[in-house]
C-alpha cells in the first residue's frame, strides 16, 4: 500500500506513527494461493509468462482473512468487483466493504444521532 501511495505522493507524508505494517507470512501465502485458484484457476494470468502472478489485492485480502479484519474501507470499487465480491460469493472471505465513493452514513447509518 505504501508503494501505491508513493506513485502519487511522497510516502514521508504518511502518518508512519499511526500505521501498522503487517508481514506477509506463510499462512497468508497459502490463503492467497487458495484465493487465486478460486478467482483465476490453475492457469497463467500473464500471457507468455510461465508462472502465476498473484495480485497484491489478493495478498492483502489473505491478510484480512487471516487477521479476522471485519471491514475494508476503500474507494477501489474495481478491486471489490474483481476480487472481494467473488471471494464473498464463494464463502472464502467474510468482510464488509465500505465504499468511500459514497457517503459514510449510507454504509454505516447515522453514527451520532441527535
N, C-alpha and C positions, 0 to 999 in steps of 0.2 A: 504494500500500500504506500509506503514511503517513496518507493521508486516511481509509482504512478503520479504521486503528488509532485515529485521533482521534475517531471516533464513540464509542468506549467508554472512552478514557483520554487524558490529555494527552500529545501527541506529544513533549513535552520529556522524558518518562520513557524514551524510546527511547535506546539507546546510539549516538547520532549518530556518534561517532568510530569505530564499528565497522560502519557502514552505507555502502554504495556506491550512490548514486542513479544509475541508468542513464538516459540520454536516450533518448527515443523518436524515432528518425530516419526518414528517407525509406525506407530499406530495411526497417525494422520496419513502417512503414505499408503498404508493398506486400505484405509477408508477412501482416500482419493482414487485409488485404483478401482475399487468397487463402484464408486460413483461414475468414473469414466466408462467403465464397462456398461453400466446402465444407460448412460447418455449416448455413447458413440458405438459401443460394441467392441469387438476384438479386431478392429481394423485400424490402419494407419490414418491419422487425421490430417496429415500434410502430404500432398501428392509427391511421390518420388522420394520420400524420406522414410526409411525402413525402421521406424520406431514410433511409439505412441507418445505424443506430447500432451501432458495433462495441463489444462488451463489453470492459471493462477486462481481464478474464481473457484474452480473445483477444489483446489487445495485449501483455500480459505473456508469453503463450506465443510470440508472434512474436519477442520479445526473447530468450527462452530458446533458440529455434531458431537465431537469427542469431548468438548468442554461444556456441553449442555447449555449453550448460549440460547436464550429464548427468542431473541429478535435481532434482525438486521435492519439498520437504518441507512438508506441509500437513495440516490437519485438514479441509479443504474437499472432502469426498467428492462433493458436488453438482457442483463445478467439474470434478472428474475424470470423472464420468459424462456431464456435458453437453458438455464441451469437449475434455478431454485424450484420453479413450478414442476418440471418433470420429476425431480427428486422427491418433492412433496407427493406428487401423484403416485409414485412407486412405493411410498411409505419408507423410503430410505432416509428421509430427513424430516424433522419436525421443527419448524422455526416460523416466526411471524415476520413478514416483510413489511416494513414501514417505508412507504414511498414518499421521499422528501419533495417530490414534484407536486404533491397535494398538501393541503393544509393539514397540520398535525392533528387538529381536532376531528378531521374526517377519519383518521386511522385510530385514534385513541379515545375519541369522545371528548367531552368537556373536562379539562383537567382540574380546574378550580372553579366549580360552580359558585355563583354568588348567592 
